């Protein structure tokens, strides 16, 4: 069983990759910086591929290099806090990294999953993109995460038999993005993603935090 973790060279993605390796999963991490990706992969004892979510021409070569993917974890993200009106490019980049790229990677991984009649897709989202939590994400971040949530909710109707998709919120995690004041460790942030990937069964089209379903 092989998993691809985007943005797996640091933070929550690194913790997810480490947890999967510890459970005996064959792991490939995708990284925008090939050198940093390879360094992290060496530390983890896994494979790395060059995957820049703002450069769609890297997607197919990365999937080809990674090999057939059974578990896709769309983890990579960016936080651009500028006003969507004042800085139009911020929304475009946010949507590319956190909506368009995950969807394109899903499509690239689906042929193998369909053939196997099995597959897990986990989207790293946020309460900042939840309407139930007032969509507090700044700039384009909350909008992009809300779009990712909508994709997660709607896509089960089109997925092949045996393939599941879920979103999860890791909480406020002490990472480069979360900052030093964040109360949760990357390992705590990674836990629900690992549970969805390996232990949650055939649940699909749901949104989770700390292994508990939450509202969109």
Secondary structure by P-SEA (a helix, b strand, c coil): cbbbbccccccaaaaaaaaaaaaccbbbbbbccaaaaaaaaaaacccccccccccccaaaaaaaaaccccbbbccccccccccccccaaaaaaaaaaccaaaaaaaaaaaaaaaaaccbbbbbbcccccccccccccccaaaaaaaaaaaaaacccccccccbbbbbbbccccccccccccccccccccaaaaaaaaccccccccccccccccccc
